[in-house]
Amino acid sequence: MRTQQPDGIHHIAIMSANMKEQLTFFTQVMGFPLVGLFEMHGVPGGKHAFLKMADDSFFSVVELAGIEEIPSTIGITHAGTGAGKVAAGVTQHIAFRAPDEDGLIAMRDRIRSHGVPAIGPIGHGFCKSIYFAGPEGLTLEVACAVSAVDPARWVDPAMLAECGISGEEAQAMLNPAPCTADSPVAQPAFDASKPQLGYPPEVLKSILSAPDAAITAQGSYNEPPVAA
């Protein structure tokens, strides 16, 4: 049977008005080597960078013209701290993984050695974390596992009730049902009640009506920018 859930993060992408500043921070302070920097596919003039966290996991930075003109506001676009508010659907903070507690302290020391304050470690039962800030208002964390997350201990019935989640709904969340649809599954028609990408509606309807093969052929950029 094919895998029916993601098995990790391939890449996290942030928006930036200053690619050089972000690349300097994430290569030097975080230690992620730069492995890709090219014109964003399908977006003339856009910049897209990839930094390696692991062999199959990357941190990505996107820079587009005019980003510096968009206001950045703590409490709206940025949370500012791990406990801060931000607009619904916006990333509240990003937590990177350290392999163990020694690795967590090593990261704290590395971050501090660049003059960036790092708070912690703070225990959360199944993990320990340090907290710090990145350029352009990023709220960042590094965490390491301390023990397995046992849902019997960590899914609080009182919190389920507060979230309006019934016992039956909770069981479905604890044990997601496999997909039984035969592949390939046809593209659903546009339905405004479902989550949708932010294209204009008519453009999105056109994309959804196109065959998958046509989208792949039209939208793919498979060659690196630098010739072998």
C-alpha positions in Angstrom: 0.0 0.0 0.0 1.3 3.5 -0.8 2.1 5.8 2.0 -0.9 7.9 2.7 0.5 10.6 5.0 3.6 12.9 4.7 6.6 11.5 6.5 8.2 14.9 7.5 8.8 18.4 6.2 10.4 18.7 2.8 10.8 22.5 3.1 9.4 25.4 5.0 9.3 28.7 3.1 9.4 32.2 4.5 8.9 35.5 2.7 11.7 38.1 2.9 12.5 41.6 1.7 16.2 41.0 2.2 17.5 37.7 0.9 21.1 38.3 1.8 20.2 39.1 5.5 18.1 35.8 5.8 20.8 33.7 4.1 23.5 35.2 6.3 21.5 34.4 9.4 20.4 30.9 8.5 23.9 29.8 7.1 26.0 31.4 9.8 23.8 31.4 13.0 21.9 28.2 12.3 24.5 26.4 10.3 22.3 25.5 7.3 24.5 25.3 4.1 23.1 27.1 1.0 22.3 24.5 -1.6 20.1 26.5 -4.0 19.5 30.1 -5.1 17.7 30.7 -8.4 14.9 32.7 -10.1 11.6 31.4 -8.6 10.0 29.0 -11.0 7.1 30.6 -12.9 7.7 34.0 -11.1 10.0 36.2 -13.2 12.2 38.3 -11.0 11.5 36.3 -7.9 14.3 34.8 -5.9 14.1 31.4 -4.2 16.7 29.9 -1.9 17.1 26.5 -0.4 19.2 25.7 2.7 19.9 22.1 3.8 18.6 21.0 7.2 19.0 17.2 6.4 19.3 15.2 3.2 15.6 15.4 2.5 14.6 18.5 4.5 15.2 22.1 3.6 14.6 25.7 4.8 13.5 28.0 2.0 13.5 31.8 1.5 11.4 33.7 -1.1 12.0 37.3 -2.1 9.6 39.1 -4.4 9.5 42.8 -5.5 7.6 45.1 -3.2 7.6 43.0 -0.1 9.3 45.8 1.8 6.2 47.9 1.3 3.9 45.4 3.1 3.6 46.4 6.8 5.0 43.9 9.3 3.2 44.1 12.6 3.6 42.1 15.8 0.2 40.6 16.7 -1.0 40.6 13.1 1.7 39.3 10.7 4.2 38.1 13.4 3.6 36.7 16.8 6.9 38.1 18.3 7.1 35.3 20.9 6.1 31.7 21.3 3.0 32.8 23.2 2.1 35.7 21.0 -1.1 36.2 18.9 -1.1 36.4 15.1 -3.7 36.4 12.4 -5.5 33.0 11.9 -3.8 30.8 9.4 -0.4 32.5 9.8 2.6 30.6 11.0 3.0 31.4 14.8 6.5 30.1 15.1 9.0 27.7 13.5 10.6 24.9 15.6 13.7 23.2 14.3 14.8 19.8 15.6 18.0 19.0 17.5 19.0 15.3 17.8 19.3 15.3 21.6 19.8 17.5 24.6 23.5 17.9 23.9 22.7 19.1 20.4 20.1 21.5 21.8 22.7 23.1 24.1 25.2 23.2 21.3 22.7 25.1 19.1 21.9 27.5 22.0 25.7 28.2 22.3 26.1 28.6 18.5 23.2 31.1 18.4 24.5 33.1 21.4 28.0 33.1 19.9 26.6 35.3 17.1 25.2 37.8 19.6 21.6 36.6 19.3 19.9 35.9 22.6 18.5 32.4 23.1 16.2 31.5 26.0 16.2 28.1 27.6 16.2 25.2 27.6 12.6 25.0 28.8 11.0 21.6 29.4 7.7 20.6 27.8 7.5 17.0 29.1 8.1 15.2 25.8 10.6 17.8 24.5 12.9 20.6 25.6 13.2 23.9 23.7 15.2 27.1 23.3 13.6 30.2 21.9 15.1 33.1 19.9 14.3 35.6 17.1 15.4 35.7 13.4 15.6 38.5 10.9 12.4 40.4 9.9 10.5 39.4 13.0 10.7 35.6 12.8 9.9 33.7 16.0 12.1 30.6 16.2 12.7 27.6 18.3 15.0 24.6 18.4 13.6 21.5 20.2 14.8 18.0 21.0 12.7 15.0 21.9 12.8 13.8 25.5 10.3 10.9 25.3 7.6 9.6 22.9 4.4 11.6 22.8 1.8 9.3 24.3 -1.7 10.6 23.3 -3.3 8.8 26.3 -1.3 11.3 28.5 -1.1 14.3 26.2 -4.6 14.6 24.7 -6.5 16.4 27.4 -10.2 15.5 27.5 -11.0 19.0 29.0 -9.2 20.6 26.0 -11.1 18.4 23.5 -14.3 19.6 25.1 -13.2 23.2 25.0 -12.4 22.8 21.3 -15.9 21.4 20.6 -14.5 18.0 19.7 -16.8 15.1 20.5 -15.6 11.6 21.6 -16.3 10.2 18.1 -14.5 13.0 16.4 -11.5 12.6 18.8 -11.3 8.9 17.9 -11.2 9.8 14.2 -8.4 12.3 14.9 -6.4 9.8 17.0 -6.8 7.1 14.3 -7.2 8.8 10.8 -8.9 6.5 8.3 -6.9 5.4 5.3 -7.9 6.7 1.9 -9.8 4.0 0.0 -10.4 5.9 -3.3 -9.0 4.3 -6.4 -6.0 6.2 -7.9 -6.0 8.5 -9.8 -8.6 10.6 -8.0 -10.2 13.2 -10.3 -9.6 16.8 -9.5 -12.6 18.2 -7.6 -14.5 21.1 -9.2 -14.2 24.5 -7.7 -16.1 24.7 -4.4 -15.7 28.0 -2.4 -16.5 26.1 0.8 -13.3 24.1 0.5 -9.8 25.4 1.2 -8.5 27.0 -2.1 -5.2 28.5 -3.3 -5.3 32.3 -3.6 -5.6 32.6 -7.4 -8.4 34.7 -8.8 -11.5 32.4 -9.0 -11.6 32.2 -12.8 -7.9 31.5 -13.0 -8.3 28.8 -10.4 -11.3 27.2 -12.1 -9.2 27.0 -15.3 -6.3 25.4 -13.5 -8.7 22.8 -11.9 -10.2 22.0 -15.2 -6.9 21.2 -16.9 -5.6 17.6 -17.0 -2.9 16.8 -14.5 -0.5 16.0 -17.3 -1.0 19.4 -18.8 -0.3 21.1 -15.5 2.9 19.0 -15.0 4.1 19.8 -18.6 3.4 23.5 -18.4 4.5 24.2 -14.9 7.6 22.1 -14.4 11.2 23.5 -14.3 13.5 20.4 -14.1 16.9 21.8 -15.1 19.3 23.5 -12.7 20.2 27.1 -13.6 23.9 26.3 -13.8 25.0 24.0 -16.7 26.9 20.8 -15.7 
